[in-house]
Amino acid sequence: MQPQQMDIQAAASVPVPSRAGTEAGFGPEQAARYLGLHRREFAYLVEAGLLAPIGRSSAGTLRFALSALDGVAAEPLDWAAARSAEARCPSPWRELAGSASERARLVDGVTSALRAAGVDAWARYSAAADRWTLDWAPSRGGGPGREGVVELLPLRLVRAVDAQRLVLLGPLGQTMHWAHAMLQPGVACVLDVETTGLGPADRVIEVAAVDAHDGSVLIDTLVHPGPDITIPAGATRVHGITNSMVAGARPWSAVLPKVLATGHGRPTDRPRLQQRLRQADDRRPRPRARRRSGQAALGAGVAVPDEAPLDVAGHHHPPSARRPAPRPR
């Protein structure tokens, strides 16, 4: 039975791509609405190989041709049951691509293959989402990457990835690979500052940075807070820095270039870092300031967050022979 297709203008509030020339196609959400389906049932069509993407957008989103959507709409499937399926109930198309036990066996086979190759890999299943997640720890060299694992997948699992019924590298795996990348030589550093207090107008009086790879000190220097500015006794009790210690230190304007030079990050990271560091040395009010340790990671894949706490007193420092131990409270 040919399903009645929904008007895309009303259903998705987007124009129908032109059929003339090369079809731009729909993303998954638009394509599901075009067919009158929920995303879950649409995903089972993709996993079953009844609907293949024509490519990806610049953002990585799968695209589906209008001709392919019209073609699958003519398939003799139980469209009425699929359209009326409730989210809290199993989908009538759940095993359109094959049994759930077969998919589990295939995922287990890939996990075992990775382990046999010396990769620490594991998989977990979410019954609520009917979705597998395959994670693996990066090796000493950082691999294998996602593309390398895709090459190990049988066809059904490749389609399951497209259908988001199999996720390669969930949040845990992504975090492990990100951390491994950040710990490589020359990629990232950890920045820490000390200030005269916790307010937005307080001044930087020490800045330090260590290489995230081996902990080597890249910069560790006291900073003069400026004319007629003194360090309150309460701040000294926290970080141990006194007025006499910073009396002969260089001003922030002289320290800032070296601080920026320690960041191995992309050029796009540096303006934002420079803005945050300059704000720590002026009296303009700053939104989203956090009152906690002033640390920020700078690296090829790390942009300093908007709320980077560079204007507050920190509590972690690289070794320094200049600073006495804080007095007991």
N, C-alpha and C positions, 0 to 999 in steps of 0.2 A: 504494500500500500504506500502510495506516495504521500508523505506528510505535507501538511499545509505549512508552508514556510511563513515565518513572521516578517512583517514589514520592518526592515532594518532601521528605517528612519525613526519609527516609534519605539522599537525594542532596544536599540543600542544608541540612539541619538547621534549617529555618525553617518556620513554619506556613504552610499554603496560605491566601492571602487569601480572605476571604469572598466568595461569589458573590452574596450578597444585597445589593441596593442598588448603590451605586457601587463598582466594583472598584478596589481599591488597586493591583493589578497587581504585576508582578515587575520587579526591576532586570535588566540584561543578564545578569549571572552566574547569577541564579536562573532566568531564563527559558531560558537555554541548558541548564541542568541539567534543567529540566522537560521539555525536548524531547529530552534525552539527547544533546546536541551539545557539541562543543568551542566555545569562544568564537569561534574563527576562522570556523567554518561558520555559526554564528549570525549573525555580522556580514554574511556574504554574503547571507543571507536579508533582512536589513534593507536592504542596498544595492540589492538587486533589487526592493525595494518590495513583497515578499511579506508583510512584517511591519512594521507602522508603529507607532511609539510613541504612547501616548495623552497623553503629557506628561512633565514632569520632576518629580523630588522637590525638596524645599527645598534640597538640596545640589547640584542640577543634574543628577542621574543620570536617564537615560531610564527610563520605566516602560512596561511592556507589559501589556495586558489579558489575562486568562486566556482570554477568548473568542477573542481574536486568536491566541493560542498554539494553542488547540484547532483553530482554522480552518486555520492553516498546516500543522498536523500531518496534515491530510487531503489536502494537495497531492500530486499524483503525482510525487514527486521520488525520487531514489535515496538514500533515507535510510540504507540499510545501508552504502553506500560512504562517505557523509559521516561516519557514526559511527565507522567503522573507519579513517578517514584518519589517517595519522601526521603529526606536526608537521613532520618534516623533508622531507616530500613535498608537492608542490602539491596544493591542495584540489580535489576533484572538482567543487566548486561555485564555483571561482575566477571563472569567467566567467558566472555565473548572471545577473548584471546587465548583461552585455555584455562585449565584449572588453577586455583590458587596454590595447590600443593606443587604443581609443576613449576610455577614461578618461584616458590620457596626453594625448590631443589636447584633451580638454575642459579639463584643468588648464592646458595651455599656452595655451589661448584666454583663460582668466581672467587668467593672468599677463600676457599681452600687453595685455589691456584695462586692467589696472592701470597698466602702464607707459605706455600711450597717454594715461592721465589724469595722468601726471606722478608716479606713485608708483613708488619703487624696489622692485620685487617680484622674487622668485625662488622656484623650486620645486625640490625634490629628491625622489628616489624611493629607498625602501629595498626591495630585492628580497627580503630575508629576511623582512620583515614584510608585504610587498605593500602598502605604505602610502606615500602622497604627503604631503609637508609643504609648505605654502605660507606663506612669510614675506614680510613687507613692512616697510620702514622707515617710521616715522611722519613725516608731513609737518611743516612748521613749526608748523602749528596742531594737530598731534597725530593727525590722522586719516590714512586712514580706520580706523574701528574694526572689530571683528570682525563686528558686525551689518551694517555697510555692505558688507563683502565678501560676506557670505552672500547679499545681494540680487543680486549679480552671478552667482551660481552657477546653472547649469542643474540640473534636477531630479535627475539622477543624482548629481551632486556634492553636492547637499544631503543626499541619502540616504547618500552616502559619508561625509559628516561625522558623521551619526548613527551610522554603522557603524564609525567610527574608522578608515576606510580613507583618509580625507583629514583631515589635521590643519591647522587654521588657527592660525597663530602657534605655532611650535615653541619650544624653549628660547631660541634666539637671538632670534627675533622678540619673544617676551615680554620678554626682557631689554632690548631696544632701546626698547620702548614704556614699560617701567617707568622706565628711565633718563630718557627724555624727560619723563615726568610728574614725576619728582623734581626736574628742573631748571627747573620753572616757578616764577615768583615766589611767594614766601610758602609754598612747599610743604615744603621740607626744608632742613636745615642740617647741617653737619659739625662734630662736637664733638671736641676734643682736650684731654687733660689731661697734666700733669706731676706726678710724685710724688717722695717722698723715697727710693723704692726699688722693688724688684720684688716684695716680699712682700705677703701679704694684709693685714698690719697697717700698711702704709705709708700716708702721708697725702698728700692732694692739695696741691700748692703753686702750681699755675697751671692755669687753665682758659680755653679759648678756643673760639669757635664762629664759623664763617663761613656766609653764605647760599650754598646750593648753586647758586642761580641766577646770581649775579654775583660771588660771592666777597667781598662786603662783610662787614666785621667786625661781628659782632653783640655779641660780648663777648670781652674779652682782658684778664684781670686776674690778678695774683698773689694767693695765698691764704696766710694765716698757718697753719702746720701745727698749732699748739696749744702750750700751755705745756710747757716743758722738752723740746721736740722739735727736733732740729737736722737739717740736711740733710747727709748723708754726703758726703765729698769725692768718692767714686766717682760719686754721682748728679750732683754739680755738673759733673764732667767730661763727662757726657752731655748735659745740657740747659743748663748755664751759669748756673743759678739758685743764688745764694748765700744764706746766712742773713741777711746784712745787707739783701738785696733784699726779703725777705719780712717783715722785722722790723716794718714799719709797715703791712703789708697787713691786710685784713679777714679774720676767721675764716670757715671754711666755712659756718657757719650763716647768716652774712650774705650770702654769695655765692650759695648754693643757690637762693633764689627767683628771682634774675635768670637763672640757668642754665636753670631750668625754663621761664621766660618766653620764652627764645629758641627752644624747640621749638615749631614750628608744628603739631605732630602732634595726633592725636586725643586726647581725654581718656583713653582706655584706654591710650595709650602712656605717659602721664605717671607713673602709679603705679610702673610697672616701672622707668622711668628714675630716678625718685626713689629707689627701693629701691637701685638700683645705685650711684647717686651717694652715698647715705648710707653704704653699705657701704664706699665708698672712704675714708670718714673715721672709721671705727671700727675696733676691733681684733677683731671677730668673724671667725672663719674663714669663707671663702667658697669653695664648690666651683666647678669649671670655670673658674677664672681663667686667662687666657692671658698669657704673658709676651711681649707685643709692643706695638706702638704703640697708645696708648689713644685710639681714634677710633671714633665711632659716628654713623650717619646717623639723623636724626630727621625724620619727615615724615608726611604724610597716609596714605601707604601703607607706612610703615616702622615696625615695632616694634623696639625695641632688643633684640638677641638675648639669650638667657639667658646666653651666655658673653661678653657685651659687655665688652671689656677696659678697663674704666674704672679699674682699680686698678694699672696698670702705667705705667712711664715711656714717654712718647711721643717721637717724633722728628720730627714735622712741626708747624710752627707758623705762624700768620699773622704778618705783619711786626710787630715790636714794637721801639720805640726804647729800651725799658727794659733789654733783655737784651743783654749783650755776647756776642760770638762765642765759642763754646767753645774752650778751649785745645787745641792739637794734642796727640794722645796720644803 
